[in-house]
Amino acid sequence: MSNPIVLKNVRIVDPSRNLDEVGTIIAKNGVIIASGSAARNQGTPDGAVVRDCTGLVATPGLVDARVHIGEPGGEHRETIASASRAAAAGGVTSIIMMPDTDPVIDDIALVEFVKKTARDTAAVKVYPAAAITKHLAGEEMTEIGLLMQAGAVAFTDAHSSVHDTQVLRRIMTYAREFGAVVSCETRDKYLGANGVMHEGLFASWLGLSGIPREAELIPLERDLRIAELTRGRYHAAMISVPQSVEAIELARSRGAKVTSGISINNLALNENDIGEYRTFFKLYPPLRPEDDRVAMVDALARGAIDIIVSSHDPQDVDTKRLPFGEAADGAVGLETMLAAALRLHHGGQVSLMRLIDAMSTRPAEIFGLDAGTLKPGAAADITLIDLDEPWLVAKDMLLSRSKNTPFEDARFSGRAVATYVSGKLVHAL
């Protein structure tokens, strides 16, 4: 067990209590025992490590709800250990690991493997998500109840949609009985199937095939109808166009239990960043036009979009150093999610409280994690942030095994300067 910690003179931003004030955080035995301005008057525990945090912000440890990791089967791209180190460097204390490994996380043994490997090697908390269907094939439902008992916190077929509507209805009905969250990426199997970027004028200029907004919207609207029909808990994993926000708000008005997420890439970047066929910007959902990006930032600011995810998806040189149309989708993002999000804060587009809520408190609420709060009695998962720390993203500084970041050479203001998991310091600059 680590020594008690005392963080003095720190600005505490805790969305779970709508708290934004300068005070003190005291943690002992991995648990927060006091947090706020009133905590200044409490005594210092014996043997405590005291840190003067003047000028810094303390937030609940960030929660990243969509992290792809190679292990098992693709350890050359990322291991649970390397992903956890990258997470800690980015101020992320809890990650939800996607099931698209080899073999797929679709049975209890694989859930147990992830949990054991994380206990043995991870610097942060790793929660497994299990597949909705066996082998991610979209045909046969997994044992949702048993997988939840084993420790799965969500169910998703990762990058695949469940195209069979009857199968999805059965899944949503069954998951409802366990209170399980079904999280889906919505991509039409046929519409834009050969597309490699957003369908529009810029794609035409580059001579690349496009993916229309409807390739996301049509399967999303179908899923929302199934969620309404079954009264199950549905999470739209990553939306990227304003029409999707409208569809979700309409479904909520009809009583559907729907939440949504967005990749930080679709908040911080647009299709023009692709430039001259830069494959590190080949992502899914694809980068959209600037008008769409601005509309999604506005939707996040007003709470229409619940959470931000990094969509961390490591790819190696063999799958990225290819012609744009042949390169794999995906980018690493654990280490840059916070800094990219702070651009929205510095630009006055999204309040700091809402950003931290979207990257910590709200994902913890949706997926039922012991995280996302600095209230006394909670786990001492804390991120210390210097909002104005200037830094340059250099590929060689990334702790992820893969280096495919769209933010290479980007200049940021703000980063995590210290990360605590259950009161233990796991990252410090």
N, C-alpha and C positions, 0 to 999 in steps of 0.2 A: 504494500500500500504506500502511495506517495505521501510526502509531507503535506500538511495543510497549506493552503495558499490564501493570500490576502492581496487583492487588487485594489489599490487606493487611488482616489482622485480620478476615477475613470467615468467617462460618459456612458451610462447604461442605456442601451436601446433594446427593450424587451417587448415585442409585439403581443406576447401572450398576456401581458398586464397593461398594455398601452402605456408603457413607461419609457420616458426619455428624460433622464436627470443625471446629474453628477453625484456619484456616491462611491460605495465600497462593496466589493463582493468577497465573501469569505466562504471557503470550501474546506471540508474536512472529511476524510474517509471516502472521497469520491463524490460527495454530495454537497450541494449548496446549503449552507446554514443561515446565511444572511445576504441580502442583495438589495441595495438601494441607498438613498441618502441617510436613512436612519441607521444603517449598518456602520456608519463612521464611529458611532459611540460605543460599539461593541468591542470587547477586548480581543486581543490577538491570541489565537490558540498557540500552545506550546510547540516550538519547533517549526512554526509557520515560515514559509518563504514569502516575504513581503515585497511587492513591486509597486513603485510609484508610476501610475499610468496617466499622468497629466498629458492631455492632448490626444489620448487614444480613446477609441470606442470599444466597449465590450458588448457583444451580442450573443445570443444562444448559438451554439455550434451549428454551422450550416448543414443542411440535409439535402443530399443530391439523390433524387428519386429515379434517375435513369442512367445507370452506369454499366457499360459493356466491358467485360473483362475476359481475356483469353482463357484463363485457367478454369477448368481443365481443357486440354486439347490444343490450346493456342498460346502457350506460355511465352513464345517468342514475341508475341504482340504485347501481352500484359499478364502479370500475375496478380493475385489478390494482394500480396505484399507490396508490389510496386505501385499498384493503384492506390493502396492505402497511404503510402508515403506521398504520392501526388496529391491526394485528397487533403492530407494534413497541411501541406504547403499552401493549399488554396483556402484554408480555413474551414474545410468540410470535415465534420466529425462523424457523420453517419452517411452511408451510401446504401442504396438498394441496387443489388447486382442483378442484371438481366440473365435470363435462362438460356441464351443462345450460345451455349458452350458445346464442347464435343467430348462426351455425350451431353445431350440436352438435359437441363435440370427439370426433369418431369417425373421423378420418383423420389421417395423418401431418402434413399441412400445418397443421392446427389445433394439434396438439401443438407443432410448431415455432413457431407464432405465439405461443403462451403463453410458451414458453421465451425467445424473443427479446424480447417485451414486458417480461417480468420482468427480464431482464438490463439492459434499457435504463431501466426506470422503477421497479422495486421496491426497497424498503428491506430486505426480508427474502427468504429463499429460497422460491421458489414452484415446487411440483412439480405437474404436470398429472396428473389421473386421466382416463382415456379411457372412453368409453361401452362397455358390454358389447355392446349391439346398435345397429345403425345407426339414427340419428335417435331413439334411445331408444324405439323402437317395439316392442321385445320379440320381434322376428321373425327378423332376419338378424344373425348374429354378425359383430362387427368383426374386423379383422386383428390379433389380440392380439399375435402375435410381432413384427410390424413396428412396432406402436405401442409395445411395450416397448423395442425398439431405438431408437426415436425419443425415448424419455424418459418414457413413461407409467409411473407407479409403482403404479397400482392400476386396477381396472376396475369401473365401477359405472354403473347407469342412474339415478343420482341419486335423485329422489323416487319413481321407478317400480320396481315389482317385475317380474321376468321371469315372466309368468303361465304360459307354455307350458313344461311340465315337461320335455318332450323337448329343447326349445331350451336350457334351463338345463343339462341333462345334457351336451349337446354342448359348451357353453361351459366347464363345469367340467372336462370331460375334456381339452379343448384347452388350457385355461389351466394345467392340471397339468404339461404337458410343458415349460412355460416357467417354472414356479415362480411364476406370477402369482397375485395375491390378487384374488379376486372378492368385492366388497363390496356387500351388498344391504340396502336398506330393505325391511322386510317389511310390506306392507299389502295386505290382501285386496281384490280388484277389486270385489267385490260387497258383502261384509259390512261394514256401516257406511259404505258408499260416500257416502251423503248426510249422514253425521255431521260435526259441527263441534267436538265436545269429548268428553271421556270419558263413556261411557254410565253413568248412575247417578242417584241421587236429586237431586243438585245440578243436573244437566242438565234433569231434569224440572221442577224449580222455575223454572229460567230459560226453560223452553219451547223448548229447543234439542234437535235430534236428536243421538243419541249414537254413539260409536265403542266397541264392546266390546273387551275385552282380546283376545278370540279373533281379531279382525281382524289383530292382530299375530302371535299365537301360531300360528295354523293355517298361514299361509305360511312362518313360520320353521321349524316342524317338518318341513314338506315339504322346504325347502332343506337342512336338516340331514341328512335322509335321502339327498338327492342328493350332498351333500358326502361322506358316508360311502361311498356307492356308487362315486363316482369317485375318491376319495382326493385330491381337490383342496383347495386352501387357500381356506377360506370365512371371510368376516368379516361378522358381523351388525352393520350399521353403527350402528344406534341402537335399543336395546331399552328398554322402559319399564315392564315388569310382571314381578313375581317369577316367574311361570310360565315366562317366556322364559329366565330364569336357570336354572331347573330343567331345561328342555329342552336347553340348551347343555351343562350339566354332564353330563347323561345321554349326549349325543352324544360328548362327550370321553371318557367312560368306555368307549365302544365303539370308540374309536380315531380318531374324526373329527378332522381338522385345522381346528379352529374357534376363532376369536377373536371378541370382541364389544366394542362401544362403547356409550356412553350420552351423551346431550346433557346439558350442565351444567344446562339448564333443568329436566330431570326429576329432578335431584338437589337443586336449590335451591328449586323452586317446586312448588305443588300446585294442584289444580283450583279451590280456593277463591280463589286469586289473581285469577281471571277477574273476580270481583266483579260489578259491574253492566255486563256485556258489554264488557269492556276488550279491544279487538281486538289490542293488542300481546301479549296472552297467548294468541292463537289460533295454535297451533303444531302441528307433527307430528313425532314422536308427540305426541298431546295430553297436557296436564298431567293427572296421575293423582291419585287420592285420597292423603291423607297416609300411610296405612298402606303403600301401594305405594312411595311415595317413601322412606320409612324403610327398607323392605326392600331397595331398590336401593342405598341408601347402605351398608347392611351388606354386600351382595354386592360392592360396589366395595372396601370395606375389607379383605375377605378374599381379594381377587384373582379372584373368580369373573367379574367384569366387568373387561376388560383396560384399556380406555382411556376417557378423557373427551374429548369434542369440544365445540366451541362451537356447532356447527350454524349458523354465521353465514349468514344468509339475508336480505339486505337487500331491503326492500320500500318503495316510495315512498308518498306521501300518497294517491295515487289508488287504491291497492290495499288500504290499511289503514284509512283514514277512511271506513269503510262500516259498515252493519249487521253484527253479529258473524257471522252465517251467510254473508254475501257477501264478507267480507274474506279476503285471501290469508293462507295459513299463512306463518309464518316470523318470525324476529327477528334483529337483529344481535347478535353475541356475542363478537367477537374481543377487545374492550377490557375486557370484564367477566368472562370465563371464569375467570381466575386469582382475582380478588377473590371471586367467588361460591364458588369451590372452597375458598378459605381459611375461609369460614364453617364448613365441615365440620371443618377443623382446629381452629379456635378453640372449636368446640363439643365437641371431644374424640371425634368420631365416626370420623374417618379420620386416620391419622398423616400428618405432612408428607411423610415418605419415600414413602408409598404414593401420595399426591396427585401428587407430582412424577413418580413412576414412570408414573402413568396419563396425565400430560399431556406427557411428554417421552421418557423412556427406552423405554417399552413401545411407543408408536406408531412410534418410529424403528426398533425391532426388527421389528415386524410388516411395515412397508412398505419396509424395507431402505434407510433414509435415513442419511446421514452426519450424525448428530445424536444427541441424547439422552445424552451423556456428557461429563464433564470430565476424562477421563483424558489424560495426555500423548500427543501425536500426533493428537488429535482436533481438528476445526475449533473455533475459539474462539467458539462460539455460547453466550452466557452471559446469564442473567437475574439481575439484582440485585433483591432483594425486601426491602421493609420490611414485616415481618409485622404491624405495629401501626399503620401510617399510616392515620389516619381520612380518609375522603373521601366526597363525595356525588356520585352520578351525575347530572349535568345534561345534558340533551339537547344543548345548544349546545356542550358540550365534546367530544362524540364526533367522531372524525376520519373515521369512515365517512360516505360521501355520504348514506346513509339513516340515519334516527334512530329506527327502530322497535325500541327496546329495552324488554323487560319490566322492566328494573331502573331505569327512570327514577325519580329521587328516592330511590333506595335508598341506605342508609348502609352503607358497607363499612369493614372494618379490614384493611388490607394491600393492597399494589399493587406493581407493578414500578416501581422508581425509575430503573433504567437497563437498557438492552438492547444487547447487542453481537452483531453478526453478522460472523463471520470476523475478530474482533478490532476491528471498526469500531463506534464508538458511533452507534447509529441512533435512540436515544430516551433522553432524560434529563429528569427533573423539575427 
